[in-house]
Amino acid sequence: LEAFEVLGSTGGYLDTEAFLDFMAAAESGEGQPGSFEGRGLLTILALILVGGLALNLTPCVLPMIPINLAIIGAGTRAGSRMRGFALGGTYGLAMALVYGILGLVVILTAGTFGTINSSPWFNLGIAALFVVLGLAMFDVLAIDFSRLQSKLTMGGSAGGSFLVAFGMGAVAALLAGACVAPVVIQVIVFSSNLYGTGTTIALALPFFLGLGMAIPWPIAGAGLSFLPKPGPWMVRVKYAFGVIILGTAVYYGYLGYGLIPRPWVATQVTDSVQELLEEGWYASLGQGLEAAQVEDKLVLVDMWATWCKNCLTMDKTTLKAPAVEAGLADYVKVKFQAQDLGASPAKEVLKYLEGFGLPNYAILRPRSDTRSADAGP
């Protein structure tokens, strides 16, 4: 594999047009954009930002804003609006940074998210987690760390210290209340999944959530009265978040159910692969790469498994489309079976191909130095 460079990698079900776009991007050297790059990206960021702002309207947060401002010495105790604005901004910035750093740590250390995402039990586990988080938004279950926050912030400075404001903002972010923690967890899980598809901006989504929550703090810290009065409507806002979280639970539950192994699916996938092998595809990655070097051709590596229903769908539809077959006519095509993505060699191959799950498609090209060596003097 080291003798080849990866021109592009993608995964999941792709229709004919999407697959041809993937091939064109790889052949041109532009690479394949992530799921939201170039389309809807600003919408996603805006929704996350607005979602963070809306969290301030929940009963766990809104009534506490004046209290926390008083503890850090902002608002009417700041001495001036400029100082109050700065103190409130420091508090809000700390919240955004904590969520951003927390998201980065979870997403980057969960580099195998796309791999374990192919497990039905992982998806069903995520669904169960979101059911619990959703029920917490309806007060059926209690998930609230904010009581610890009050104990840790009893020593707030009356004069309004920026260090205290920053520390309290960080503590408030970590020890989120019952209305906030479920949403934060959901955004981090969503970001991990999105990052696995190659959308690097997903790393910033937890920060944008925190940034949305931070928006009111400098304004309120300056003593400007703009916050709505607490009331029963706050509960409805919390319930709305609960509905969204339960909807996400249904989505992951559906994915998990669809990934449960079924004997007839394995047989159908194997038969579809055999058809392609009879049409000239290679079953051996080593043989396919060797042929590509000799013939100086591009390589399409199709990673599949018997439990992968999307692999079967791709074999029967997109890869059989006349336009795709014509586009791949001059390729060396390899069917690489990756039954267990956590075991060698599938794990190493998937990592090298910059993949994130099955089916995974990668287009490779022999490196120029190896082509020169093969050509000889």
Backbone hydrogen bonds in HBPLUS format (Angstrom, degrees):
<---DONOR---> <-ACCEPTOR-->    atom                        ^
c    i                          cat <-CA-CA->   ^        H-A-AA   ^      H-
h    n   atom  resd res      DA  || num        DHA   H-A  angle D-A-AA Bond
n    s   type  num  typ     dist DA aas  dist angle  dist       angle   num
A0004-PHE N   A0001-LEU O   2.87 MM   3  5.45 160.0  1.91 124.2 126.9     1
A0367-ARG N   A0003-ALA O   2.87 MM 364  5.73 172.8  1.88 150.7 149.0     2
A0005-GLU N   A0365-ARG O   2.89 MM 360  5.43 164.4  1.92 155.8 155.5     3
A0365-ARG N   A0005-GLU O   2.99 MM 360  5.43 148.2  2.09 146.2 156.4     4
A0007-LEU N   A0363-ILE O   2.79 MM 356  5.53 156.5  1.84 158.8 166.4     5
A0363-ILE N   A0008-GLY O   2.96 MM 355  5.42 158.5  2.01 149.3 155.1     6
A0010-THR N   A0361-TYR O   2.86 MM 351  5.36 155.8  1.92 153.9 162.0     7
A0361-TYR N   A0010-THR O   2.78 MM 351  5.36 170.0  1.79 154.1 157.6     8
A0012-GLY N   A0359-PRO O   2.93 MM 347  5.36 148.0  2.04 148.5 154.0     9
A0019-PHE N   A0015-ASP O   2.94 MM   4  6.14 159.4  1.98 159.4 165.6    10
A0020-LEU N   A0016-THR O   2.96 MM   4  6.17 160.9  2.00 152.8 157.9    11
A0021-ASP N   A0017-GLU O   2.95 MM   4  6.16 151.5  2.03 145.4 153.6    12
A0022-PHE N   A0018-ALA O   2.95 MM   4  6.19 151.0  2.04 142.3 150.1    13
A0023-MET N   A0019-PHE O   2.97 MM   4  6.30 157.3  2.02 149.1 154.6    14
A0024-ALA N   A0020-LEU O   2.92 MM   4  6.13 163.6  1.95 149.2 153.7    15
A0025-ALA N   A0021-ASP O   2.92 MM   4  6.08 161.3  1.95 150.5 155.3    16
A0026-ALA N   A0022-PHE O   3.02 MM   4  6.19 158.4  2.07 147.6 153.5    17
A0027-GLU N   A0023-MET O   2.89 MM   4  6.07 166.5  1.91 155.9 159.6    18
A0028-SER N   A0024-ALA O   3.01 MM   4  6.08 146.7  2.12 143.1 151.6    19
A0030-GLU N   A0025-ALA O   3.01 MM   5  5.19 127.0  2.30 156.7 160.6    20
A0031-GLY N   A0025-ALA O   3.22 MM   6  5.19 147.8  2.33 120.8 116.6    21
A0029-GLY N   A0026-ALA O   3.15 MM   3  5.16 146.8  2.26  98.6 108.6    22
A0037-GLU N   A0034-GLY O   3.36 MM   3  5.20 147.1  2.47  96.6 105.8    23
A0039-ARG N   A0036-PHE O   3.20 MM   3  5.34 159.9  2.25 114.4 119.7    24
A0044-ILE N   A0040-GLY O   2.99 MM   4  6.27 154.7  2.05 151.1 156.5    25
A0045-LEU N   A0041-LEU O   3.04 MM   4  6.39 166.7  2.06 157.1 159.8    26
A0046-ALA N   A0042-LEU O   2.86 MM   4  5.96 156.5  1.91 143.5 150.7    27
A0047-LEU N   A0043-THR O   2.88 MM   4  6.07 156.4  1.93 148.7 155.0    28
A0048-ILE N   A0044-ILE O   2.99 MM   4  6.24 160.5  2.03 152.4 157.3    29
A0049-LEU N   A0045-LEU O   2.91 MM   4  6.10 159.0  1.96 147.2 153.5    30
A0050-VAL N   A0046-ALA O   2.84 MM   4  6.04 163.1  1.87 151.5 155.9    31
A0051-GLY N   A0047-LEU O   2.78 MM   4  5.91 149.9  1.86 141.9 151.4    32
A0052-GLY N   A0048-ILE O   2.91 MM   4  6.20 152.6  1.99 147.9 154.2    33
A0053-LEU N   A0049-LEU O   3.01 MM   4  6.33 155.7  2.07 145.5 152.4    34
A0054-ALA N   A0050-VAL O   2.79 MM   4  6.04 152.4  1.87 148.4 156.4    35
A0055-LEU N   A0051-GLY O   3.09 MM   4  6.35 133.8  2.31 139.2 150.5    36
A0055-LEU N   A0052-GLY O   3.22 MM   3  5.22 132.5  2.46  93.6 106.0    37
A0056-ASN N   A0053-LEU O   3.13 MM   3  5.68 148.8  2.23 109.6 117.9    38
A0057-LEU N   A0054-ALA O   2.87 MM   3  5.35 158.3  1.92 113.7 121.1    39
A0058-THR N   A0055-LEU O   3.23 MM   3  5.51 166.1  2.25 112.6 113.8    40
A0061-VAL N   A0058-THR O   3.08 MM   3  5.64 153.4  2.15 116.6 123.8    41
A0062-LEU N   A0058-THR O   3.08 MM   4  6.03 154.6  2.15 169.1 177.1    42
A0064-MET N   A0061-VAL O   2.87 MM   3  5.34 135.6  2.07 114.4 127.8    43
A0065-ILE N   A0062-LEU O   3.26 MM   3  5.53 154.8  2.33 108.5 115.3    44
A0068-ASN N   A0064-MET O   2.85 MM   4  6.02 169.3  1.86 164.9 166.7    45
A0069-LEU N   A0065-ILE O   2.96 MM   4  6.09 156.6  2.02 151.8 158.8    46
A0070-ALA N   A0066-PRO O   3.03 MM   4  6.18 150.0  2.12 140.4 147.8    47
A0071-ILE N   A0067-ILE O   3.05 MM   4  6.38 149.0  2.15 144.7 153.5    48
A0072-ILE N   A0068-ASN O   3.10 MM   4  6.38 155.9  2.16 149.9 154.5    49
A0074-ALA N   A0069-LEU O   2.79 MM   5  5.00 150.4  1.88 159.8 155.6    50
A0073-GLY N   A0070-ALA O   3.20 MM   3  5.02 150.7  2.29  95.3 103.9    51
A0077-ARG N   A0074-ALA O   3.32 MM   3  5.46 153.2  2.40 126.8 121.9    52
A0075-GLY N   A0221-GLY O   2.86 MM 146  4.41 144.2  1.99 120.7 125.0    53
A0078-ALA N   A0075-GLY O   3.31 MM   3  5.63 169.4  2.32 113.7 115.8    54
A0084-GLY N   A0080-SER O   2.97 MM   4  6.20 160.7  2.01 149.2 155.3    55
A0085-PHE N   A0081-ARG O   2.76 MM   4  5.92 153.7  1.83 146.8 154.1    56
A0086-ALA N   A0082-MET O   2.99 MM   4  6.24 155.9  2.05 143.9 150.1    57
A0087-LEU N   A0083-ARG O   2.86 MM   4  6.12 159.8  1.90 152.4 157.8    58
A0088-GLY N   A0084-GLY O   2.90 MM   4  6.03 167.8  1.91 150.4 154.0    59
A0089-GLY N   A0085-PHE O   2.82 MM   4  5.94 152.1  1.90 143.1 151.9    60
A0090-THR N   A0086-ALA O   2.85 MM   4  6.03 149.2  1.94 143.6 151.7    61
A0091-TYR N   A0087-LEU O   3.01 MM   4  6.29 158.4  2.06 149.0 154.3    62
A0092-GLY N   A0088-GLY O   2.95 MM   4  6.20 164.7  1.97 149.8 153.7    63
A0093-LEU N   A0089-GLY O   2.78 MM   4  5.89 157.8  1.83 147.7 154.3    64
A0094-ALA N   A0090-THR O   3.05 MM   4  6.19 156.2  2.11 145.4 150.9    65
A0095-MET N   A0091-TYR O   3.26 MM   4  6.61 153.7  2.33 144.6 151.1    66
A0096-ALA N   A0092-GLY O   3.05 MM   4  6.39 162.0  2.09 152.8 156.9    67
A0097-LEU N   A0093-LEU O   2.87 MM   4  6.09 163.3  1.90 155.3 159.8    68
A0098-VAL N   A0094-ALA O   2.96 MM   4  6.09 160.9  2.00 149.3 154.2    69
A0099-TYR N   A0095-MET O   3.09 MM   4  6.35 167.2  2.11 153.5 156.4    70
A0100-GLY N   A0096-ALA O   2.88 MM   4  6.04 153.4  1.95 145.4 153.9    71
A0101-ILE N   A0097-LEU O   2.78 MM   4  5.96 166.7  1.80 155.9 158.6    72
A0102-LEU N   A0098-VAL O   2.83 MM   4  5.89 164.0  1.86 149.8 155.3    73
A0103-GLY N   A0099-TYR O   2.91 MM   4  5.96 156.6  1.96 140.7 147.3    74
A0104-LEU N   A0100-GLY O   2.96 MM   4  6.20 158.6  2.01 146.4 152.3    75
A0105-VAL N   A0101-ILE O   2.92 MM   4  6.15 168.3  1.94 157.8 159.9    76
A0106-VAL N   A0102-LEU O   3.06 MM   4  6.23 171.4  2.07 152.2 154.7    77
A0107-ILE N   A0103-GLY O   2.86 MM   4  5.90 169.3  1.87 155.1 158.8    78
A0108-LEU N   A0104-LEU O   2.88 MM   4  5.81 169.0  1.89 152.0 155.8    79
A0109-THR N   A0105-VAL O   3.00 MM   4  5.85 152.0  2.08 141.6 149.4    80
A0110-ALA N   A0106-VAL O   3.01 MM   4  5.87 123.8  2.33 132.5 145.6    81
A0113-PHE N   A0110-ALA O   2.93 MM   3  5.39 148.7  2.03 125.3 125.2    82
A0115-THR N   A0112-THR O   2.90 MM   3  5.07 123.7  2.22 100.9 116.5    83
A0116-ILE N   A0112-THR O   2.94 MM   4  6.28 165.2  1.96 170.2 171.3    84
A0117-ASN N   A0113-PHE O   2.81 MM   4  5.79 131.0  2.06 142.0 156.3    85
A0118-SER N   A0115-THR O   3.12 MM   3  5.75 165.6  2.14 114.0 118.6    86
A0119-SER N   A0116-ILE O   2.96 MM   3  5.38 163.5  1.99 114.3 118.3    87
A0123-ASN N   A0119-SER O   3.23 MM   4  6.53 167.8  2.25 152.7 154.7    88
A0124-LEU N   A0120-PRO O   2.88 MM   4  6.08 157.6  1.93 148.0 154.9    89
A0125-GLY N   A0121-TRP O   2.84 MM   4  5.88 144.1  1.97 135.3 145.5    90
A0126-ILE N   A0122-PHE O   2.90 MM   4  6.23 154.9  1.96 151.7 158.0    91
A0127-ALA N   A0123-ASN O   2.93 MM   4  6.16 153.6  2.00 143.1 150.9    92
A0128-ALA N   A0124-LEU O   2.92 MM   4  6.18 153.7  1.99 143.1 149.7    93
A0129-LEU N   A0125-GLY O   2.91 MM   4  6.21 153.6  1.98 146.0 153.6    94
A0130-PHE N   A0126-ILE O   2.95 MM   4  6.23 159.1  1.99 151.4 156.2    95
A0131-VAL N   A0127-ALA O   2.94 MM   4  6.21 141.0  2.09 143.1 154.4    96
A0132-VAL N   A0128-ALA O   3.07 MM   4  6.40 158.0  2.12 148.7 153.3    97
A0133-LEU N   A0129-LEU O   2.93 MM   4  6.26 160.6  1.96 149.3 155.1    98
A0134-GLY N   A0130-PHE O   2.77 MM   4  5.80 154.4  1.83 141.0 148.4    99
A0135-LEU N   A0131-VAL O   2.90 MM   4  6.09 159.7  1.94 148.7 154.0   100
A0136-ALA N   A0132-VAL O   2.97 MM   4  6.22 142.3  2.12 141.7 152.4   101
A0137-MET N   A0133-LEU O   3.26 MM   4  6.61 139.2  2.43 138.5 147.8   102
A0137-MET N   A0134-GLY O   3.06 MM   3  5.22 128.1  2.34  98.1 111.3   103
A0138-PHE N   A0135-LEU O   3.02 MM   3  5.07 137.1  2.21  96.1 108.7   104
A0140-VAL N   A0135-LEU O   2.96 MM   5  5.26 155.9  2.02 157.0 150.0   105
A0139-ASP N   A0136-ALA O   3.07 MM   3  4.89 160.2  2.11 103.0 106.0   106
A0145-PHE N   A0176-ALA O   3.40 MM  31  5.84 161.4  2.44 152.0 149.2   107
A0148-LEU N   A0145-PHE O   3.09 MM   3  5.82 140.8  2.25 118.0 126.1   108
A0149-GLN N   A0146-SER O   3.03 MM   3  4.91 121.0  2.39  90.2 105.7   109
A0150-SER N   A0146-SER O   3.36 MM   4  6.78 148.9  2.46 148.5 153.4   110
A0151-LYS N   A0148-LEU O   3.15 MM   3  5.27 123.7  2.48  97.1 111.1   111
A0152-LEU N   A0148-LEU O   3.07 MM   4  6.38 148.7  2.17 148.3 157.1   112
A0152-LEU N   A0149-GLN O   3.08 MM   3  5.12 118.6  2.47  94.8 110.1   113
A0153-THR N   A0149-GLN O   3.00 MM   4  6.12 130.6  2.25 148.0 160.8   114
A0160-GLY N   A0157-SER O   3.38 MM   3  5.63 152.7  2.46 102.5 109.6   115
A0165-ALA N   A0161-SER O   2.89 MM   4  6.16 158.1  1.94 147.4 153.9   116
A0166-PHE N   A0162-PHE O   2.87 MM   4  6.05 159.3  1.91 146.4 151.7   117
A0167-GLY N   A0163-LEU O   2.88 MM   4  6.05 164.0  1.90 147.8 152.8   118
A0168-MET N   A0164-VAL O   2.81 MM   4  5.96 161.0  1.85 152.2 157.3   119
A0169-GLY N   A0165-ALA O   2.97 MM   4  6.10 152.6  2.05 142.3 149.9   120
A0170-ALA N   A0166-PHE O   2.99 MM   4  6.26 155.6  2.05 149.5 155.7   121
A0171-VAL N   A0167-GLY O   2.93 MM   4  6.17 160.0  1.97 148.5 154.3   122
A0172-ALA N   A0168-MET O   2.79 MM   4  5.92 159.6  1.83 147.8 153.8   123
A0173-ALA N   A0169-GLY O   3.04 MM   4  6.21 145.2  2.16 139.2 147.9   124
A0174-LEU N   A0170-ALA O   3.02 MM   4  6.30 160.6  2.06 150.6 155.3   125
A0175-LEU N   A0171-VAL O   2.81 MM   4  5.88 167.6  1.82 157.5 161.4   126
A0180-VAL N   A0177-GLY O   3.06 MM   3  5.38 145.8  2.18 108.7 118.6   127
A0181-ALA N   A0177-GLY O   3.09 MM   4  6.11 172.1  2.09 173.3 172.6   128
A0183-VAL N   A0180-VAL O   3.03 MM   3  5.47 119.6  2.41 111.7 126.3   129
A0184-VAL N   A0180-VAL O   3.02 MM   4  6.27 161.8  2.06 160.0 165.9   130
A0185-ILE N   A0181-ALA O   3.02 MM   4  6.21 168.3  2.03 160.1 162.3   131
A0186-GLN N   A0182-PRO O   3.02 MM   4  6.18 156.4  2.08 141.8 148.6   132
A0187-VAL N   A0183-VAL O   2.95 MM   4  6.20 161.0  1.99 153.1 157.3   133
A0188-ILE N   A0184-VAL O   3.02 MM   4  6.27 158.4  2.07 151.9 157.6   134
A0189-VAL N   A0185-ILE O   2.99 MM   4  6.22 162.7  2.02 153.3 157.6   135
A0190-PHE N   A0186-GLN O   2.91 MM   4  6.10 164.3  1.94 151.5 156.3   136
A0191-SER N   A0187-VAL O   2.82 MM   4  5.96 154.1  1.89 144.8 152.4   137
A0192-SER N   A0188-ILE O   2.91 MM   4  6.13 153.9  1.98 147.0 153.7   138
A0193-ASN N   A0189-VAL O   3.06 MM   4  6.32 162.3  2.09 151.8 155.8   139
A0194-LEU N   A0190-PHE O   2.92 MM   4  6.12 160.3  1.96 149.5 155.4   140
A0195-TYR N   A0191-SER O   2.78 MM   4  5.89 156.5  1.83 149.6 156.1   141
A0196-GLY N   A0192-SER O   3.09 MM   4  6.27 144.3  2.22 140.0 148.9   142
A0197-THR N   A0194-LEU O   3.06 MM   3  5.35 147.2  2.17 103.8 113.4   143
A0198-GLY N   A0195-TYR O   3.03 MM   3  5.37 161.3  2.07 113.8 117.4   144
A0202-ALA N   A0199-THR O   3.06 MM   3  5.84 162.8  2.09 119.6 125.1   145
A0203-LEU N   A0200-THR O   3.05 MM   3  5.94 167.0  2.07 124.3 127.2   146
A0204-ALA N   A0201-ILE O   2.91 MM   3  5.57 154.9  1.98 117.9 124.9   147
A0205-LEU N   A0202-ALA O   3.18 MM   3  5.33 156.7  2.24 105.9 112.8   148
A0208-PHE N   A0204-ALA O   2.98 MM   4  6.29 154.1  2.04 155.0 163.2   149
A0209-LEU N   A0205-LEU O   2.95 MM   4  6.26 146.6  2.06 150.4 160.1   150
A0210-GLY N   A0206-PRO O   3.06 MM   4  6.38 160.2  2.10 146.6 150.8   151
A0211-LEU N   A0207-PHE O   2.75 MM   4  6.02 146.7  1.86 145.2 156.3   152
A0212-GLY N   A0208-PHE O   2.90 MM   4  6.07 150.7  1.99 141.5 148.0   153
A0213-MET N   A0209-LEU O   3.13 MM   4  6.50 153.5  2.20 144.9 151.8   154
A0214-ALA N   A0210-GLY O   2.88 MM   4  6.09 134.5  2.09 138.3 151.7   155
A0215-ILE N   A0211-LEU O   3.17 MM   4  6.35 128.7  2.44 144.3 154.6   156
A0217-TRP N   A0214-ALA O   3.07 MM   3  5.60 137.3  2.26 116.1 127.7   157
A0220-ALA N   A0216-PRO O   2.81 MM   4  5.95 167.6  1.83 163.1 167.2   158
A0221-GLY N   A0217-TRP O   2.73 MM   4  5.74 149.1  1.82 145.8 155.9   159
A0222-ALA N   A0218-PRO O   3.07 MM   4  6.22 131.7  2.31 134.6 144.4   160
A0222-ALA N   A0219-ILE O   3.22 MM   3  5.29 135.3  2.43  95.2 106.7   161
A0224-LEU N   A0219-ILE O   3.38 MM   5  5.96 155.3  2.44 160.3 154.6   162
A0223-GLY N   A0220-ALA O   2.94 MM   3  5.21 157.4  1.99 109.0 115.2   163
A0234-MET N   A0231-GLY O   3.09 MM   3  5.95 160.2  2.13 125.5 129.4   164
A0235-VAL N   A0232-PRO O   3.07 MM   3  5.62 137.2  2.26 113.0 122.6   165
A0236-ARG N   A0233-TRP O   3.09 MM   3  5.19 121.7  2.45  96.2 110.5   166
A0237-VAL N   A0233-TRP O   3.20 MM   4  6.63 146.5  2.32 145.4 154.3   167
A0238-LYS N   A0234-MET O   3.09 MM   4  6.45 157.7  2.14 147.9 153.3   168
A0239-TYR N   A0235-VAL O   2.89 MM   4  6.18 156.5  1.95 148.7 155.5   169
A0240-ALA N   A0236-ARG O   2.94 MM   4  6.16 144.9  2.07 140.8 150.0   170
A0241-PHE N   A0237-VAL O   3.20 MM   4  6.61 153.2  2.28 147.9 153.5   171
A0242-GLY N   A0238-LYS O   3.02 MM   4  6.36 150.2  2.11 143.5 152.7   172
A0243-VAL N   A0239-TYR O   2.92 MM   4  6.29 148.9  2.02 150.3 157.2   173
A0244-ILE N   A0240-ALA O   3.18 MM   4  6.51 158.8  2.23 147.1 152.1   174
A0245-ILE N   A0241-PHE O   2.97 MM   4  6.25 160.8  2.01 153.9 158.9   175
A0246-LEU N   A0242-GLY O   2.94 MM   4  6.14 161.7  1.97 150.6 155.5   176
A0247-GLY N   A0243-VAL O   2.90 MM   4  6.08 146.5  2.01 143.8 153.6   177
A0248-THR N   A0244-ILE O   3.03 MM   4  6.37 145.4  2.15 142.9 151.9   178
A0249-ALA N   A0245-ILE O   3.00 MM   4  6.37 145.9  2.12 142.7 152.6   179
A0250-VAL N   A0246-LEU O   3.03 MM   4  6.38 151.4  2.12 145.7 152.2   180
A0251-TYR N   A0247-GLY O   3.10 MM   4  6.41 153.2  2.17 142.8 149.9   181
A0252-TYR N   A0248-THR O   3.01 MM   4  6.34 166.5  2.03 157.8 158.8   182
A0253-GLY N   A0249-ALA O   2.87 MM   4  5.98 152.5  1.95 145.8 154.6   183
A0254-TYR N   A0250-VAL O   2.89 MM   4  6.08 152.3  1.97 146.9 153.7   184
A0255-LEU N   A0251-TYR O   3.01 MM   4  6.37 156.8  2.07 148.3 154.6   185
A0256-GLY N   A0252-TYR O   2.86 MM   4  6.07 165.7  1.89 150.7 154.5   186
A0257-TYR N   A0253-GLY O   2.92 MM   4  6.09 161.6  1.96 149.0 153.8   187
A0258-GLY N   A0254-TYR O   3.02 MM   4  6.19 154.3  2.09 144.9 151.9   188
A0259-LEU N   A0255-LEU O   3.09 MM   4  6.36 129.0  2.37 141.8 155.2   189
A0259-LEU N   A0256-GLY O   3.12 MM   3  5.17 137.2  2.31  97.1 109.0   190
A0260-ILE N   A0257-TYR O   3.35 MM   3  5.49 159.5  2.39 103.1 109.0   191
A0265-VAL N   A0262-ARG O   2.99 MM   3  5.48 133.8  2.21 113.9 126.2   192
A0266-ALA N   A0262-ARG O   3.38 MM   4  6.78 155.9  2.45 154.9 161.4   193
A0267-THR N   A0263-PRO O   3.26 MM   4  6.61 157.2  2.32 150.6 156.2   194
A0268-GLN N   A0264-TRP O   3.07 MM   4  6.24 159.0  2.12 142.3 147.9   195
A0269-VAL N   A0265-VAL O   2.88 MM   4  6.09 161.7  1.91 157.3 162.0   196
A0270-THR N   A0266-ALA O   3.02 MM   4  6.16 165.5  2.04 148.1 152.1   197
A0271-ASP N   A0267-THR O   3.00 MM   4  6.20 158.3  2.05 147.7 153.6   198
A0272-SER N   A0268-GLN O   2.98 MM   4  6.20 155.5  2.04 146.5 153.0   199
A0273-VAL N   A0269-VAL O   2.97 MM   4  6.23 154.3  2.04 151.9 158.8   200
A0274-GLN N   A0270-THR O   2.99 MM   4  6.20 156.8  2.04 146.9 153.4   201
A0275-GLU N   A0271-ASP O   3.09 MM   4  6.39 149.0  2.19 144.7 152.1   202
A0276-LEU N   A0272-SER O   3.34 MM   4  6.68 153.8  2.42 141.2 146.7   203
A0277-LEU N   A0273-VAL O   2.95 MM   4  6.28 154.1  2.01 152.4 160.4   204
A0278-GLU N   A0274-GLN O   3.02 MM   4  6.25 150.6  2.11 146.8 153.9   205
A0279-GLU N   A0276-LEU O   2.95 MM   3  4.95 140.2  2.11  96.4 108.8   206
A0281-TRP N   A0276-LEU O   3.23 MM   5  5.80 162.8  2.26 141.8 139.5   207
A0280-GLY N   A0277-LEU O   3.17 MM   3  5.37 163.6  2.20 108.9 111.0   208
A0282-TYR N   A0333-LYS O   2.75 MM  51  6.14 164.5  1.77 152.5 157.5   209
A0335-LYS N   A0282-TYR O   2.74 MM  53  5.98 172.0  1.75 177.5 174.6   210
A0288-GLY N   A0284-SER O   3.05 MM   4  6.19 159.0  2.10 145.8 152.0   211
A0289-LEU N   A0285-LEU O   2.95 MM   4  6.13 162.8  1.98 153.9 157.8   212
A0290-GLU N   A0286-GLY O   3.00 MM   4  6.14 154.8  2.07 145.0 152.3   213
A0291-ALA N   A0287-GLN O   2.97 MM   4  6.17 158.8  2.02 147.3 152.6   214
A0292-ALA N   A0288-GLY O   2.99 MM   4  6.22 151.5  2.08 144.0 152.1   215
A0293-GLN N   A0289-LEU O   3.01 MM   4  6.26 150.2  2.10 146.1 153.0   216
A0294-VAL N   A0290-GLU O   3.09 MM   4  6.35 162.8  2.12 150.2 154.4   217
A0295-GLU N   A0291-ALA O   2.95 MM   4  6.06 162.0  1.98 150.1 155.2   218
A0296-ASP N   A0292-ALA O   2.69 MM   4  5.34 112.8  2.14 132.2 147.4   219
A0297-LYS N   A0292-ALA O   3.01 MM   5  4.92 151.5  2.09 130.5 139.6   220
A0332-VAL N   A0298-LEU O   2.91 MM  34  6.27 165.4  1.93 158.6 163.3   221
A0299-VAL N   A0364-LEU O   2.91 MM  65  4.99 161.3  1.94 142.0 145.3   222
A0364-LEU N   A0299-VAL O   2.84 MM  65  4.99 156.6  1.89 141.9 149.9   223
A0300-LEU N   A0332-VAL O   2.92 MM  32  6.32 157.4  1.97 154.0 160.4   224
A0334-VAL N   A0300-LEU O   2.84 MM  34  6.10 168.2  1.85 174.8 173.0   225
A0301-VAL N   A0362-ALA O   2.84 MM  61  5.22 167.6  1.85 157.4 161.3   226
A0362-ALA N   A0301-VAL O   3.04 MM  61  5.22 153.4  2.11 141.0 149.3   227
A0302-ASP N   A0334-VAL O   2.83 MM  32  6.01 169.6  1.84 163.4 167.0   228
A0336-PHE N   A0302-ASP O   2.85 MM  34  5.90 154.2  1.92 138.1 146.6   229
A0303-MET N   A0360-ASN O   2.89 MM  57  5.14 167.6  1.90 158.0 159.6   230
A0360-ASN N   A0303-MET O   3.35 MM  57  5.14 157.5  2.40 131.0 137.2   231
A0304-TRP N   A0336-PHE O   3.01 MM  32  6.28 154.6  2.07 146.9 152.2   232
A0338-ALA N   A0304-TRP O   2.65 MM  34  5.65 173.0  1.66 170.0 172.2   233
A0308-CYS N   A0305-ALA O   3.16 MM   3  5.37 163.7  2.19 109.8 114.7   234
A0311-CYS N   A0308-CYS O   3.22 MM   3  5.27 131.2  2.47  94.3 106.9   235
A0313-THR N   A0309-LYS O   3.05 MM   4  6.41 161.2  2.09 149.3 154.3   236
A0314-MET N   A0310-ASN O   2.89 MM   4  6.04 160.2  1.93 146.2 151.0   237
A0315-ASP N   A0311-CYS O   2.96 MM   4  6.17 160.4  2.00 148.6 154.1   238
A0316-LYS N   A0312-LEU O   3.02 MM   4  6.20 152.4  2.10 150.5 157.4   239
A0317-THR N   A0313-THR O   2.97 MM   4  5.99 135.1  2.18 144.1 155.4   240
A0319-LEU N   A0314-MET O   2.95 MM   5  5.91 169.3  1.96 157.5 160.5   241
A0320-LYS N   A0317-THR O   3.07 MM   3  5.30 143.1  2.21 105.5 116.7   242
A0321-ALA N   A0318-THR O   3.09 MM   3  5.19 156.9  2.14 104.6 111.8   243
A0324-VAL N   A0321-ALA O   3.04 MM   3  5.33 119.0  2.42 106.3 121.1   244
A0325-GLU N   A0321-ALA O   2.92 MM   4  6.18 167.6  1.93 164.3 168.4   245
A0326-ALA N   A0322-PRO O   2.90 MM   4  6.03 155.7  1.96 147.1 153.7   246
A0327-GLY N   A0323-ALA O   3.01 MM   4  6.16 152.7  2.08 138.5 146.1   247
A0328-LEU N   A0324-VAL O   2.93 MM   4  6.14 143.5  2.07 148.8 158.4   248
A0329-ALA N   A0326-ALA O   3.27 MM   3  5.10 161.0  2.31 100.2 105.6   249
A0331-TYR N   A0328-LEU O   2.99 MM   3  5.09 165.3  2.02 115.2 117.1   250
A0343-ALA N   A0340-ASP O   3.17 MM   3  5.58 169.6  2.18 116.2 118.8   251
A0347-LYS N   A0343-ALA O   2.92 MM   4  5.48 160.0  1.96 137.2 142.0   252
A0349-VAL N   A0345-PRO O   2.95 MM   4  6.14 166.0  1.97 163.3 168.0   253
A0350-LEU N   A0346-ALA O   2.87 MM   4  5.94 167.5  1.89 153.4 157.0   254
A0351-LYS N   A0347-LYS O   3.12 MM   4  6.26 155.2  2.18 140.9 147.7   255
A0352-TYR N   A0348-GLU O   2.94 MM   4  6.15 160.7  1.98 148.6 153.7   256
A0353-LEU N   A0349-VAL O   2.90 MM   4  6.08 153.2  1.98 150.3 157.8   257
A0355-GLY N   A0350-LEU O   2.88 MM   5  5.11 169.0  1.89 160.8 158.8   258
A0354-GLU N   A0351-LYS O   3.07 MM   3  5.03 156.9  2.12 101.8 108.1   259
A0370-THR N   A0367-ARG O   3.12 MM   3  5.45 123.2  2.45 103.7 117.1   260
A0371-ARG N   A0367-ARG O   3.03 MM   4  6.35 149.8  2.12 150.7 160.1   261
A0372-SER N   A0368-SER O   2.98 MM   4  6.20 154.4  2.05 146.9 153.2   262
A0373-ALA N   A0369-ASP O   3.07 MM   4  6.26 151.9  2.15 138.0 145.5   263
A0374-ASP N   A0370-THR O   2.95 MM   4  6.12 155.4  2.01 143.8 149.9   264
A0375-ALA N   A0371-ARG O   3.02 MM   4  6.20 144.1  2.16 141.2 150.8   265
A0376-GLY N   A0372-SER O   3.26 MM   4  6.55 138.0  2.45 140.8 150.1   266
